[in-house]
Amino acid sequence: MISYETQSLLVQIMGLVIVMICAVVIRRMKPMIYLSILIMWSANIIGQIKIMGGGPGAGLGFFVLPLYGIAVSYIAIRVISKKI
């Protein structure tokens, strides 16, 4: 059985992978900022609130995870999509 912490981490990593795939497909930064915030908020709600039951990590995740999503989308647009 996978622990709740590991399940939460997997949900957040899947959110980042979805952000990266969307950024490579869309290739425009402004819509990706909004989409990455939405995706990472959803990953935080599922991973930290539903699976882990809330707490300080969920509160911090509402601010930090969207920043990670924006950073991943920026890297995907600037680096990965230029090589495809």
C-alpha positions, 0 to 999 in steps of 0.5 A, spaced: 500 500 500 502 506 498 502 511 503 498 518 503 504 522 502 506 518 496 499 519 493 499 526 494 506 527 491 504 523 485 498 527 484 502 533 484 507 530 479 502 528 475 499 536 475 506 538 473 507 533 467 500 535 465 502 543 465 508 541 461 504 537 456 499 543 455 505 548 455 508 544 449 502 544 445 499 551 446 506 555 446 503 561 449 505 564 455 499 568 457 494 563 457 499 558 460 500 562 466 492 561 468 492 554 466 498 552 470 495 556 476 488 552 475 491 545 474 496 546 480 490 548 484 486 542 482 492 538 484 493 541 491 486 540 492 486 533 490 493 531 493 493 535 499 486 536 501 482 530 499 488 525 500 492 528 506 486 531 509 488 539 509 493 542 514 499 547 513 501 544 507 495 545 503 495 552 505 502 553 503 500 549 496 495 554 494 501 559 493 507 555 492 504 549 487 502 555 482 509 558 482 512 551 480 507 550 475 508 557 472 516 555 472 515 549 468 510 552 463 516 557 462 521 552 461 517 548 457 515 554 452 522 557 452 526 550 451 522 544 449 517 547 444 523 550 441 527 544 439 520 540 437 
